């Protein structure tokens, strides 16, 4: 497992410039970078913990930024949209105002509860917000809800027990 760093900017130009400086300062791989709505920019980088922390510490405190050490492989697959899309007996939907908070909470949920990722959406087309959908039995979903609501800035969440067969198409 590697580490990931996430940074979000309210300015596209500032985000691109900062990513350039970040890449010149530390040895990391860009996992994803781009614009989100409305006119924001973000990047996700992958590398060793020391490089990620050094790069993020060089950013101003005005940006949203996080580092996740030992990130779950399931999260990396979800970022690339390569995760399993099989729904079990229940689903949980968690909505956040930022990409970084969403990824941070999802990593914790995956590591601490018995759920799997169905979908992860990072900011584009939803005003820079982020959401994810996880699946498992109802007890696991309820455990995830308790973890997220006590530890993270979740905008909204819902649980659905016995979701309809066709719901996956609309998630």
N, C-alpha and C positions, 0 to 999 in steps of 0.2 A: 504494500500500500504506500502511496505517495502522499504528498500534501498538496492542497490547492489553495490559491489565494483568489479572492474576488474583490473587485473594486467597482464602484458605481459613481457616475458623474452626472451633474445636471447640464453639463455642456459637452457637446460632441467634440468640439475642437480641443478642449482641455483634456478630455478622455484619451484622444488619439495621441496628443503630445505626451501625456503622462505614461501611456503604454510604451511609447518610444524610449523615454528616459528609463523606465522600468527595465526594458529589455537590454539597454546599454549598461545597466548597473548590476544585473544579476543574471545567472544562467538558469533560465526557466523555459518551458515550452508553453506557447499560447494554446490553450485548449479551446477557447471560444472568445471572440471579441466582436462587438458590433453595437448598433444602435438599438434603442428601445423607444417606445412611445412615451410621452411626447418629447422628442428631441433630447433624449438622454443617451449615454454611452456606458458600456460596461466591458470588463474583461475578466476572464477566468484563466489563471495560469497554473501549471502543474510543475512541481519540482521538489527538491528536498526542503525540509522544514526551515533550515537556516536561510536559504536563498529567498524563500517566500516571505519569511518574517523581515529580512533585511529590506526587500523591495517594498513591502507594505509600510514598514516604519518610515520609509523615505517620503511617503505621501503625506499631504497635509491632513490635519484632523477634520477638515470639512467634508471629505469624501466618506461614503459608506465603504467600509473595508473589513474583511475578515480573512482569517487563515484557518484552515481545517487540517490538522495533522492526522495522518493515517485515514484518509477519506475512504469510505466504503467503495469498493469496485462497482457496486450497484448504482451509486450516484454517477460515477463516470459513464456507465452504460446509459443511464437515463439522460444525461446531458447530450449524449450522441444519439438519443432516441433508439437505443438498442435494447431496452429493457423488455421483460416479459409483459405481455398484455392479457394475461389470464386472470379473470376476476374470481375470487373465492366467495365465501358466504356473506362478506360485508365489505364496504369501502368507506374510507375516510377522505374527505376533501379539505385541504388546508390552504388558505389564501393569505398572502402577505403583501405588504406595501413595497418590499424590496427583494431583490434577487438574493442578496447576501443573507438576509435573515431566513429566507426560505431554505437555502442550501444548508445553512448551519443547523436549522431544526430538523431537516430531513436526514442529515447524517446521524444525528442523535437518535431519531426515531428508528432508523434502520438498525442501528447498533444495539438499541436498548429494548426494542419490542419485536414481536414475531409478526412483522408485516413485510410485504413486498411492494415495490414501486410499480404502479400501473402507468403513470404519466407524470412528467415534469415539464412545466411551461415557464420559461425564463423571460418575462418582460415584454417581448415583442407582440404588438397588437392588443395589449391590455394595459396601456398607460404606465408601463414600467413596473407593474406589479408582477408577482410570481405566484404560482400555485402548484400543488402536487396532489396526486391521488394515490393512496396506498390501499392494499387489500389484505385481508386476513379474516380470522374469525372475529365475532363481535367483541369478545373480551380483549383481543389484541388492539382492535380499533379504539375501544374505550381507554385502554392503557396509553395509546398514542395521544389521544385527546388530552388526557390529564398531563402528560409530559409536555406537550406543546403549549397548552394554555398556562401552565405554571412557570415555564422557563423562557418563552419567546414572545415576541410582539406579533401575534397572529391577528390578522384583520377579521377573519371569519373562518368558521369550520362547520362541517356537517358530517354526520355518519348516516349511512344507508345500509340497513340490514336486508339481506336477500334482494339485491338490486335486480332490476329487470334484465332479461337476456340481451336486449338491444342497447343498453345504456352505454356500453363501451364505445360504440360508434359516435356518441355525442360528448364524450369527455375531452 
